[in-house]
């Protein structure tokens, strides 16, 4: 395994990293039609929250996440999206997180939207390939977020297994490295995208690193019988 002690660190400051999530998980406030402005919305949501079992219910935590790590409404817009990234994981994990704890993945190069699209397109195409049916339409929304933190820098690391395009090869190696770095207090990695040449990604290990979330563009991905989707900005 790569020795974390030999990795360089980067004081990373970026205000416009991009993460894509399905618009199915982005809900406009249900109370919005009842109010005239954001102040009214905040007031009526506070009243609704007094009796809402939906808002009072606790989130199901994976084994390696402590409740005090998660964000709350006081942390501002997007707190639920951040918590979801850390609490809802794949059974196989991802490149730098296992099934017991999620991470916040985002793209941050000059064409971050294209890098993020390449990443989500690969994963969804793989899921469709497993079904044998390439018929699907999914809309993704950009979540733009800022970071000011120190990250371990993997951009110059040469490791064929770590950056393999095959998850069965790359994920065990990346997850083992990430676990050691996180347990030693590391915040995460910046690394080259495996799905888009020249793209740059980050994996943040701690919810409170994700700052100033706002929504960006919407992208529509349409598979019509082949493994290559038509991608358009909505």
N, C-alpha and C positions, 0 to 999 in steps of 0.2 A: 504494500500500500504506500501511497505517497506520504512522505513525512510532512505533517502540517508545519513543523518548525522551520522547514525550508521554503515555505511559501512567502511570497511578497504580500504586503498589504497595501491597499489603496484607500486614501482618504477621499471617499466618493461623495460628491455633491451634484445632484441632478434633479431638476424640478419637474421633468416631463417624461418619466418612464411610462411605458404603456403595457397594460395587461388587458387581455380580451376575455370577456365572459359572455356566455349566452344571454341574450336579452330575456330569456325565460326566467332568469333569476333577478331581473331588474324590475321592480314594481314601482310605479308612480304612486304617491300617497293616495290611499282610498278616500281620504277626506278632502282632497284638493277641490272638488267641485263645490264644496260647501263654504269656501272661504274666499276672501278678496285678495289677500296678500300673505307673505310668509309669516308675519307676526301672528295673524289670525290662525294660520295653520299650526304654529307651535303651541298656541293656547289650547286649541281644540284637541290636538294630539295628546297634550298633557292630561286633559280630562278623560279622554278615551283610554289612556293608559291606566287609570285608576281601577278600571273594571275589566281590562282586556287580558284574558288568560293567555292569548298569543304573546303579548309583550312581557307578561310576568313569568312565563315558563322559562326554565333554564335550558341552556344549550347542552347537548350531549357531548361530553369531552372525551377525546381519545386519551389513551394511557399516559402519554408524555406531555400533555398540556395541563398546566395549572390554571385554575379559574382567574387568579390575579394577574395572569399574563394578558388576558383578553381585553379588548377595548369596550367602551360603553358609550352611550349617547353623548356623554359629556366630552368625548373625544372628537365629536363633529361628524360631518357627513362621511359616509362610507364605512363606518365602524363595523356594520354587519357583514360587509363584503370581506373585510380583513379577517374577522373571526371565522367566517366560513372557509377561507383559504387554509386556515390552520386546523380546523376541526373536522372537515370533510375530506377524506383522503381516499385514494385508490387502494385496493387490497394489496397491490404490488408496490405501492409508493410511487415516487417519481425520481427524477435524476438525483436529487439531493435531499430527499426525505423518504422515510419509510412509512408504513401504514399506521404507525402509532402517533404521528405528528406531521402536520402539513407545513407548507412554506409559501411565501409570496413570490411568485415568478413574474418577471417583467422583462421587456426589451428596452434598450436604452441607446442604441446607435443612432446615426443620422437618419436612418430609414426604419425607425423602431416599429412603425405600423406594419411594414412589410415583414420584419422579423417576427413580430407577434403573430401575424397571419400565417406565416410559414410553419410556426410551431403548432398552432391549433389545427391547421389544415392537416398536418401529418397525423396528429393523434385521432382526429375524427375520421379521416380516410382509413386509418388502421381499424377502427371500430366497424366501419362499413364493410371493409374487406372480410372481417370475421363473419359477417352475416351473408356475404356473397351478393348483396344487393346495393348497388351504387345509385340509390334514389333518395335524395335528402335535401332539405333546405333548412339552413340554420342561420340565424342572425346573431352577430356578436357586437357588443358595445365596448368601446375603449374605456378603461378606467385609467386615468392619468394620475400619477402619484409622484411625490418628491421624496428624496432621501438625502440625509446628511449623516454619514456614518463611515466607519472603517470596515472594509470588506477584504477577505482574502482573495488574491488576484490569481486566477487560473489561466489568464490569456496566453501566457508564454509556456505553460506546462505542456509537455509532449508526452501523452499517455494514450495509446491506442484503445485500451479498454475503457478508460474514463470517458472518452469522447466517441465511443463506438455509437453507430446509428442504431444498433440492436439493443433495446432495453434490457434484454436478458443478460447481456454482457456488461453494459454500462451501469445499470442501476445498482447492483450489489456493490460495485467499487465506489461509486459516487456516494451512496448512502453510508457506507462505512466511514469514508473520509469526513462526510458532513457531521456524523455523530460525534466524532472525536473533536472536530473544530468547535461545534456548538457546546459540547460539554466543557471545553476549555475557555468558554466565554466569547467565542467568535460570533460575529453578526451574520455571516453568510458569505457568498461567493459572487464575484463577477467572472464571467466566462464566455467563450465564443459559442455562438449558436451552432448546434449540430444540424439544424434543419435549413439554415440559410447562410450560405458562404458570405463572410464579412459581417454578419450580424453579431450583436452583443447582447447578452442576457445577464440577469442577476437572480439570485435566490436569496431572499431575506429570511432569516431564521426566527425573528422575533416580531410579534405584531406591532409593537410601538415604534418600530423603525419606519413604518409606512405612514407618510404624512400628506396632508393637503390633497385628498382624493377629490377628483371631479370627473364628470363624464366627457367623453370625446365623441368621435365619429362612430357611426354604425356601419358594419360590413355585412353583406349578404353572401353566403357561400351556398352554391347550388350544384349538387351532383346529379347528372342526368345520364346515367348508364355507364359512366366511365369513372376511373379513379382520380381523374383530374377535374376539380370543380371550377365552375365559373365564379369569379370573385369580383364583386362590385361594391362600391361605396353606396350605401342607401341614402 
